[in-house]
Protein backbone atom coordinates (compact mmCIF):
# COMPACT_ATOMS: atom_id res chain seq x y z
CA UNK A 1 0.00 0.00 0.00
CA UNK A 2 1.37 3.36 -0.97
CA UNK A 3 1.56 6.37 1.30
CA UNK A 4 0.12 9.70 0.17
CA UNK A 5 1.59 13.04 1.17
CA UNK A 6 -0.25 16.36 0.90
CA UNK A 7 0.61 19.98 1.61
CA UNK A 8 -2.36 22.29 2.08
CA UNK A 9 -1.44 25.96 1.69
CA UNK A 10 -3.85 28.85 2.09
CA UNK A 11 -2.89 32.05 0.32
CA UNK A 12 -4.06 35.56 1.10
CA UNK A 13 -3.78 38.67 -1.02
CA UNK A 14 -1.28 41.28 0.01
CA UNK A 15 -1.15 45.04 -0.57
CA UNK A 16 -4.68 44.98 -1.98
CA UNK A 17 -3.62 42.99 -5.06
CA UNK A 18 -5.93 40.29 -6.38
CA UNK A 19 -4.67 36.74 -6.37
CA UNK A 20 -4.01 35.13 -9.73
CA UNK A 21 -3.29 31.46 -10.42
CA UNK A 22 -0.75 32.30 -13.12
CA UNK A 23 1.21 34.33 -10.56
CA UNK A 24 1.21 31.35 -8.20
CA UNK A 25 2.65 29.17 -10.98
CA UNK A 26 5.19 31.82 -12.00
CA UNK A 27 6.40 32.15 -8.42
CA UNK A 28 6.88 28.38 -8.20
CA UNK A 29 8.93 28.59 -11.41
CA UNK A 30 11.07 31.31 -9.80
CA UNK A 31 11.71 28.80 -7.02
CA UNK A 32 13.18 26.31 -9.47
CA UNK A 33 10.07 24.30 -10.38
CA UNK A 34 9.14 23.70 -14.01
CA UNK A 35 5.82 23.17 -15.77
CA UNK A 36 7.55 21.00 -18.33
CA UNK A 37 8.19 17.29 -17.88
CA UNK A 38 11.43 15.69 -19.00
CA UNK A 39 9.67 15.06 -22.31
CA UNK A 40 8.93 18.79 -22.67
CA UNK A 41 5.20 18.41 -22.06
CA UNK A 42 2.86 20.21 -19.68
CA UNK A 43 0.75 17.81 -17.64
CA UNK A 44 -2.62 19.23 -16.61
CA UNK A 45 -6.37 18.70 -16.26
CA UNK A 46 -8.23 20.36 -19.12
CA UNK A 47 -11.02 22.95 -19.00
CA UNK A 48 -14.27 21.48 -17.60
CA UNK A 49 -12.32 18.61 -16.01
CA UNK A 50 -12.90 19.94 -12.55
CA UNK A 51 -13.18 16.87 -10.34
CA UNK A 52 -12.08 13.89 -12.42
CA UNK A 53 -8.48 15.01 -12.85
CA UNK A 54 -7.85 13.21 -16.10
CA UNK A 55 -4.35 14.57 -16.47
CA UNK A 56 -3.09 14.89 -20.02
CA UNK A 57 0.44 15.52 -21.23
CA UNK A 58 0.65 17.89 -24.20
CA UNK A 59 3.27 19.82 -26.10
CA UNK A 60 1.82 23.29 -25.63
CA UNK A 61 3.47 26.61 -24.91
CA UNK A 62 3.49 28.14 -21.48
CA UNK A 63 1.49 31.09 -22.86
CA UNK A 64 -1.22 28.77 -24.23
CA UNK A 65 -1.37 26.96 -20.91
CA UNK A 66 -1.64 30.27 -19.02
CA UNK A 67 -4.59 31.26 -21.26
CA UNK A 68 -6.28 28.03 -20.18
CA UNK A 69 -5.45 28.70 -16.50
CA UNK A 70 -6.98 32.19 -16.76
CA UNK A 71 -10.12 30.72 -18.36
CA UNK A 72 -10.41 28.11 -15.59
CA UNK A 73 -9.94 30.82 -12.96
CA UNK A 74 -12.70 32.96 -14.50
CA UNK A 75 -15.01 29.89 -14.43
CA UNK A 76 -13.98 29.17 -10.79
CA UNK A 77 -12.75 25.72 -11.82
CA UNK A 78 -10.04 23.83 -9.98
CA UNK A 79 -6.69 24.26 -11.69
CA UNK A 80 -4.69 21.02 -11.61
CA UNK A 81 -1.24 20.45 -13.06
CA UNK A 82 2.13 18.82 -12.42
CA UNK A 83 5.41 20.58 -11.66
CA UNK A 84 8.95 19.22 -11.73
CA UNK A 85 12.16 20.01 -9.88
CA UNK A 86 15.53 18.72 -11.08
CA UNK A 87 18.30 18.29 -8.52
CA UNK A 88 21.44 16.16 -8.82
CA UNK A 89 20.15 14.57 -12.04
CA UNK A 90 16.94 13.42 -10.34
CA UNK A 91 13.52 14.80 -11.21
CA UNK A 92 10.94 15.26 -8.45
CA UNK A 93 7.27 15.69 -9.32
CA UNK A 94 4.41 17.31 -7.46
CA UNK A 95 0.76 17.52 -8.49
CA UNK A 96 -0.76 20.90 -7.71
CA UNK A 97 -4.39 21.97 -7.38
CA UNK A 98 -5.31 25.64 -7.02
CA UNK A 99 -8.87 26.23 -5.81
CA UNK A 100 -11.02 29.28 -6.53
CA UNK A 101 -10.41 30.54 -2.96
CA UNK A 102 -6.64 30.08 -3.40
CA UNK A 103 -5.96 27.01 -1.41
CA UNK A 104 -2.97 25.32 -2.98
CA UNK A 105 -3.01 21.56 -2.54
CA UNK A 106 0.24 19.81 -3.35
CA UNK A 107 0.42 16.06 -3.63
CA UNK A 108 3.87 14.52 -3.63
CA UNK A 109 4.30 12.06 -6.50
CA UNK A 110 4.78 8.56 -5.11
CA UNK A 111 7.35 7.45 -7.70
CA UNK A 112 9.43 10.63 -7.83
CA UNK A 113 9.67 11.95 -4.29
CA UNK A 114 12.57 13.36 -2.29
CA UNK A 115 13.32 11.03 0.61
CA UNK A 116 15.23 11.90 3.76
CA UNK A 117 15.85 8.24 4.52
CA UNK A 118 14.78 5.49 2.13
CA UNK A 119 15.43 2.75 4.68
CA UNK A 120 12.74 4.13 7.00
CA UNK A 121 10.58 5.56 4.21
CA UNK A 122 10.90 9.13 5.51
CA UNK A 123 9.87 11.89 3.12
CA UNK A 124 12.08 14.99 3.22
CA UNK A 125 9.27 17.34 4.26
CA UNK A 126 11.70 20.19 4.94
CA UNK A 127 13.05 20.00 1.38
CA UNK A 128 9.54 20.46 -0.03
CA UNK A 129 8.68 23.27 2.39
CA UNK A 130 11.98 25.01 1.57
CA UNK A 131 11.35 24.76 -2.19
CA UNK A 132 7.68 25.82 -2.08
CA UNK A 133 6.59 28.02 0.85
CA UNK A 134 9.01 30.98 0.42
CA UNK A 135 8.04 31.36 -3.24
CA UNK A 136 4.37 31.82 -2.43
CA UNK A 137 5.03 34.98 -0.43
CA UNK A 138 5.76 38.24 -2.23
CA UNK A 139 4.27 41.72 -2.69
CA UNK A 140 0.93 40.35 -3.97
CA UNK A 141 0.38 37.18 -1.93
CA UNK A 142 1.37 35.55 1.32
CA UNK A 143 1.05 32.14 2.91
CA UNK A 144 -1.60 32.53 5.57
CA UNK A 145 -1.54 28.91 6.73
CA UNK A 146 -0.02 25.62 5.70
CA UNK A 147 -0.25 22.06 6.91
CA UNK A 148 1.12 18.69 5.92
CA UNK A 149 -0.75 15.39 5.91
CA UNK A 150 0.40 11.82 5.50
CA UNK A 151 -2.19 9.16 4.63
N, C-alpha and C positions, 0 to 999 in steps of 0.2 A: 504494500500500500504506500502510495506516495504522500509526502507531506506538502501542504500548500502554505505559502507565505504571502502575507498581504500587508502593505503599508496603506493607511488611510490618512490622507492629508487634506485639511480644510484650509482653503485660501480665502483671504479677505482683501478687498481693494484698499489701496493706500493713496493718500494725497488726492482723493476724490476721483481717481481714474477708474474707468470701468474695466472689469476683468475681461480678458479675451483669451480663448483657447489657443490661438496661434502664438500669442506671447508666452504662454506656458510652455509650449513645445519649443519655441525659440530659446527660451532660457535653459531648458534641458540640454539643447544642442550646445549652448555656450559652456555648459558644464562637462562637455565631452561626449554626450550621448549622440547617437545618429538615428535618423529615421530610416536609413537605408540598410538593408540586410547585406550580408557578405556577397549576395548575388546581385546587389544593386537595386533591389525592389523595396517598395514601401508595403508593409503589411498592415492592413486596416480592415475595419468593418464599414461597409458601404452605407450610403444614405438610405434611410428607412430600415436599416438593419439595426434596430435599437436594442433588442434584448436577446437576439439569437447569437450574436457575435460569430457570424460566419466569416472569419478572417480570410482575406484574399491577399495574395502577393502580386503586385503589378509594377511594371516599369512605367512609372509616371513621374513627372517633375514635382519638386517640392511645391512650386507655385500652384500647380493643378491640385495637389493634395490640400493645400491651404485654402483654396477656393471651396473645396468640399467641406473642410472643417468649418469654415465660416457659414456655409449653408446649413450644416447640422446644428451649429450654435443658434442660428436664427430660428430654426424649427424646434429648439430645446431638446434635441436628440442627444443621447449619450455618444460621446466621441471615443472610439476605441481603436488603439493602434499599438504596434510594437516599437520598442527602441532598443538600440544596441550600443554596447560600450566595449571597446577593444583595449585590452591591457595585457602586456607580455604575451602577445600572439594568441590570446584567448578572447573569444567574443562572449560577452554576457548579454542576456536578453531579459527585458522586462515587458510585460503587457500593461498598458496604461488605459484607464478609463477616466474621462473628464465628464462630470455631470453638469447639468444646467445651473446648479447652485455652487459650482466650482469646488466640489470635492474631487480630489485626485486619488484614484484607487490604483495601486501599483501591485501587480502580481508578479512574483519572481518566477521566471521560467524554470521548470523542474530539471530540464536537461542541461541548461547553460547557466548555472548559478555560481556565485562566488562563495566558496566555503572557507570557513576559518579553520576547521579541522575535519577532514573527510572521515577519519577513523570514527569519530563520535557523531558524525552527521550534523555538524554545527554550521549554520549559515553565518556568514560574516555580515551581520546586521549593521555594524558600524560603517563598513565600506559602502553599503547602499545609502545609509543616511548621509554620509559625507559627500557622496556623489549626486545626491538629489536635493535634500532640504535647503542648502545654502542658495541654490540656483532658482528657488521659487520665492525668494525674497529680494525685492528691488524697489525702485521708486513707485511702481504701480501696483504691486501685490506683496503680500506677506503671508507666511505660514502662521495661521491662527492656532492650529492644533494638529498634532499628528500622533498616530498610534501604530503599533505593529501587532499583527496576529499570526499565530502559527496554528494550522489545523491538521 
